[in-house]
Amino acid sequence: MWQAVEVETWMARRTSRLGAVKETVQGIIGQVRDSGDKALIELAEKFDKVHLDTIAVDEDAREAAYEKVDPKVTESLVEAEARISRFHELQLPRGLWLNETEPGITLGVKTTPLSRIGTYVPGGRAAYPSTALMCTVPARIAGVSEICCCSPPPIQPLTLIALDIAGVDEIYQCGGAQAIAAMALGTETIEPVEKIVGPGNVYVTAAKMMLREYAEIDFPAGPSEIAVIADEGAVPAYVAADIIAQAEHDPNAACLLIATSEKISHTIGEEVKKQAGAAQRKEIIAKALENSGYIIAGDLREAVAIANTVAAEHLSIQVTDPLPVLSGIRNAGAIFVGPYTPVACGDYASGTNHVLPTAGYARQYSGLDVHHFCKTSSVQILSREGLESIGDIIETLATAEGLSAHAASVRVRRQEKKGGHTGPSKN
């Protein structure tokens, strides 16, 4: 259950298997494109074993959800939403900034929220209200006008409450690749969106990747994973607890310990076995631990290099002097530093976002944040003086590229006389 692994082996286990489901997903996308709502109802019956009379969740269903959930849980969701909002508000870019870079030339950036986005929240047999908050709160903070959410039927009351607390406009009973197709392409009930965010299984991830022509996505987000850097300063019980916490997510989850000695690895490994045997979801954990293991690094510098190669979704730094290690990290979805920072804090209530790139995609993607829901436009304002100062450069380069009209568009302004202009040069 707890074994040594090579970096290459661990990475190979995390490699995306999107190709294996491509044909199936293409068929689902085609079905939704051709039949719209009818396809969604048929696929819900086929995959979720649920008969739907309606795809949209109405206000009555939202209100009824509150009666089925312990008020203390609802209160905790409200408090979590407030913390998530507070953190993401810190990320808000300025709507417009302008700076005079030189006399007569003012440059800047205008930031605009997307108009309509779609979120995907996994569900069906389980409820993931925390993911509902993580996907939707940043969009609301960014100023997105319309937020819709799809989740597999039956949508659990906890998920409905979280989406209601987050202020989601539209909720649809729709899961899997068909939900992604519906949000990207549109159906009679679901209007198409500009961007789709949220984690899911390999079918959901494949659909997101295949439909980027129609709707942009956040990043590939698959089964959970954690890497832990540990030296003699680590508390074995704490490290093991974080490993078990990620392993209980999914049989395909994976956990990697990067230890600076065999002794540390052995001690933590024994604690992992002990806690796994006592866990409620021990069958799932046992499967996940088959994908997991440890690597012995010669020192912390090598441990950092391994962590950067792995580019894990979650990286926990459990060492005596963590800041130099933190400074060396380049690739990680989210980083958790010190003995009192379990990954679960980021999962639920510290305020950071738990929708993160997996399978090594942290090398090129950032975790979900406010910026995923905005786009920017550069702004230029030039006076006559400003145009004159760069006019020769523009005309020379435009002429060199053979774009005479570009050069003329500058020249006509530089030749302007009081009361009119001379028009383009004949040369």
N, C-alpha and C positions, 0 to 999 in steps of 0.2 A: 504493500500500500504506500510506503514511503521509500523512495529509491533515488539514487543518483541519476541525473539526466545530463545530456549534452545540450548546449545552447541550440544547436541545429535541430536536435530531436524535438525540443520543446517548441521551437518556432514552427517546425513542420506540422505539429499537432494543431497549431493555431491557424494554419493556412486556410484561407477561405475555400469552402467547397461549393461555391456558387455555380460552377459549371455543371455539377451533378444534378441540379434542379432547374437548369435553364429552360429545358424543353417544357417541363411541367408549368413553369411560371409563364412562359410565352403563351401557352394554351389558355391559362387563366386570364391573362391580359386581353387576349383576343376575344374571349367570352364576354368580358365586361365591356369591351369596346363595341361589340355587336349587339349585346342584349341589355346593357345598363342595369337598372334595378332588378329586372328579372334574373339576371345572372347572379347578383348579390344574394338574392333570396334562395336560389337553387344551391349556391355554394355554401351558404350557411347551413342548409339542410345536410349537405354532403359532408362537410368538414367539421362543423360544430354540433351536428345533430340537434339543431334548433330550428323550429319553424317560425318564420317572421311574418307577422301581419303588416308591420311597418318597419322601415329602416331607421327613421329619425326617432330620437328620444324626446318626448314632449315635457312640458313643465310639470305636469302632474307626476310623472315618473321621477323627476328630480326631487320634488318635494317629498314623495313617498319614501325615497331612499333614506332621508334623515330619521324616519321613524324606525328603521331597521338597524340602526347603528348606535352603539353606546355613545352617549353625549360626550364622554371623556375622550373618545377617539376622535370625534368631530372637533372638539376643542384643540386636540393636539395637531390636527390638520390645519386648523386656523393659525395656530402658533407657528407651525412649520412654514406655512405660506408667507407669513409676515417676515420670517428670517430669510427665506429665499428671495422675496421681493427686495428686502433691504440690501442684500449683497449685489443683486443684479442692477439695482438703481445706481450703484457706484460705477457701473460699466457704461452708463449712457454717454454716448458721444455728444458733442455740441451739435445743435441743429445746423449751424452755419458758422464757419470761422473764416476770417479774411485777414491777410497780412500783406502790407506793402513791402515787397521783397527788395525793391529798388525804386528810385523816383519814377512815378508814372506807371508802375506795374504792381497791381494788387492781385494776389493769388489766394485761393482758399478751397474749402471743401464744404459741400452741402450734403448732409446726411438725411436720408428719407427712409421711413419704415416701409416694409413690404405691405401690400394692401390686403392680401388674403393668404393665409398659410394653413397647412394641415398637419396635425400631430397624430402619431400612432402610439397607442398605449396597449401593451400586451395584456391579455386577460383570459377570459373563458372560465377555466376552472379555478383561477386565482385572481386576487385583486392586487393592483399595483398603484394605489393612490399617490404614492410618492413620485412615481414616474409621471403621473398625470400632472402634478404640480411642476415638476422639473421641465417638462416639455412646453407648458403653456404660460407659466409666469413670465419668463424672459420675453416672450412674444408680446404679452400685454404691456410690459414695461417699455419695450421698444416702440410701442405705439401702433402695432399692427391693427388694422381696422376690423378684420374678420378672422376669427380663429375657429376652425372646426376640428373635431377629434373623432377618430374611428377606433373602436375597440371591439374585440370579438364578443359575440353574444353567448350567454347572457351577460350583460355588463353588470358587474358587482356593485352593490349600493355604495361601498367605500369609494370606488372609482368615480361614480356619479357625483358623490358629494365633493370630492377633490376637484373635479372639473367645474362644478358649480361655484365653489369657493374661489377658484382661479379666474372665474369670469368668462368661461368658454361660451361662445355664441351658439355653436351647433354641435350636437353629439349624435353619432351614428353607430348603430349596432352592425358592425362590419369588421371582419378580421382578416388576417393573412394577406397574401399577395393581392387578393381581390380588393382589399381596402386601399392599398397603395394605388392600384389601377383606377379605382373610383375617384380618388382625390386628384390624381394626375390628369385623367382623361375627362372626368365628369360623367354623371348619369342624370336621370330625370330628377332625382332627389338631391344629389350631391354636386354642387358646382365645383369646377376645377380650381386648384390652388396654384400659387406661384412657387411654393416650396413645401417639402414634406420633411418632418423631423421625427425622431423617436426610434427606440430600439425594437428589435424583433428577431424572429428565428431566421434560418437561412432563406426561406421562401420570401419573407418580408424584405430582407436585405437585398436579395437578388432582384426583386421587383423595383425597389428604389433605384438600384444601379441601372436597370434596363429602361427606366422611364424618365431618365434625366433630361431627355430631349423635350419633355413636356413640363416637368416641374423639377426645380433644383432640389437637392437633398442636403442634409447636414453632413453625414459621413457614414461609413459602414459601422454598425454597432451590433455585435453578436453576443455569444455567451460570455459571462463574466470571467474576469481573470485578475489575479493579483501577483505582484512580485514583492518580496520583502528583502531588504538589505539588513543583515543582522551581524553585529559583532558581540564581544563579551558584555557589552552594556545592555543588550536586549533582555527583556523579561520573557522567558520561554512561554509561559502561560498566555501572555498577551499576544505574542506572535502567533501561537497556535490558534488562539481564538479568532484572529483575523483570517487565518487560512481556512478554518472551518466555516466561518461566516460566508466567505465567497463560494466555498465548495457546496454549500446547501442550496445555492441558486438553481443549479442545473447539472445534470450528469455530464454535460459538455463543458462545464466550467473548468478552469485550470489554475493551479497555484504553484508558484515557484519561490523557493527560499534560496537566497544568495548569501551564503554564510562565509565568514572569514576563517573558519576552522572546522575540522571534523567533529570536534567536541561540541561546539555550538549546534551544529546540524543534528547531531545525535540527540542532544537534550531536547531540542525543539521537536524533532521527529517523534520522540517518545510521548511528548505532550500532545502532539497531533493525534496519535493513535488513541490516547486516553480520552480526549475530548470527542473524537469521532465516534467512539463506542458508546458514549453517553448521550449523543445528540438525538433529537427527535427525528430528523430527516436523514438517518444514518445510511439508508440505502442509496439515496442520491449522493450523499457525501462520499461514500465508498467509491462510487462510479467516477466522480469528479477527481478523487485522489489518484485514480489510475492514470489520469492525464497529467499528474502533478509530480513534484519531486524537488530535489535540491541540487545546487551547484556549489562547489567549494572554490572560493576566490582566494588568490594569494594574499591580497590586501584590499583595502577599501578602494584604492584607485582601480584595481581590476574589477571589483564589484560594481563600481559605477559604469565601467565600460560594458559589462554584461547587461546591466539594467538598460543602458542606452540602446544596445542591440535588440533586446527583447521588446522595448517600447510598450510596456504593459498598460492596460487600462487603469489599474490602480497600482501605485508604487508606495510602499510603506518603508520609511527610513527609521530603523530601530538600532541606533548606534550611540556610542558614548558622546561623540562630538558631531552632531548631525549637520550643522550649517555648511562646512566644507563639502560634504557629500551632496547636499541640496544644490550647492552652487555648480557642481559638475553634471547635474542631470539635465539632459537635453530632450529626452523623449519619454514622456509619460502622460497619460490622460489626466490624472489627478494625483497629487502627492500628499502623503500624510506623514507628519514628522513628530516623533516622540512617543513615549509610552502611553500617554493619555489621549491619543488621537486615533481611535479605531476608525476603520473605513466606514463603519456604520454612521458616524457623524455626518460625513458627506452624503451618505445615502438618504438621510432623512431631515436633519434639522440644523446643521451648522450654517447653511445658506448657500453653499457652493452647489454646482450642478452635478448630478450623477449620470447624466446621459453623456457617455464618453466613447471615443474610438477604441476598438478592440483589434485583436489579431495583428498587432504591429502597426496599425494605421496611425498611432500616436506619433509616428515619425513625420507625418505630413498634415495631420488634422488636429485641431483644438477641440476641447470639449464644448458642449452646447453653452452658448451665452447670448447676451443681447445682440452682439454684432452679427449673429447668424440671421437675424430678422431685419437687418438694415442693408441699404445699399448707398453708395456714395457717388457724387458727381463733382468733378473738379470745377472750379469757378475762376474765370480770368476777367479782370477789368483793367484796361489800358487807356491811358490818356495819350494825346498826340505825342507828348514828350517820351512816354514809355514806348510807343510804337517806333518812334524814330531811333531809340537807343538799340533796338534789336532788328530793325528793318533790314539792314544790310545782310545780317546773318540769315534771315528768312529767305530773302530774295536769292542769295547765293546758293543756299541748299536746295531751294525749290527748283531753281534753274538746273542745278546739277542732276536732279532727279528727273528732269524733263517735264516738270509740272508747271508750265508757264502761267497757267491761270492762277495757281497758288501765289506765284510771285506778283502777278498783276493785282491780286486782291490787296496786297500790301502797298504796292507802288501807287495805286490810285488814291490811297489815303495820304501817302507822303507828299504827293504832288498837289494836294488840295490847296486852293487859294481862297482868300476871304471872299465870301459871296458865291462860291461855287467851286467846281473842280475841273481840272483839265481833261479827265478821262484817262483811260489806259494808254500807255505808250505804244506806238506802232512797232517798236523794236522788240 
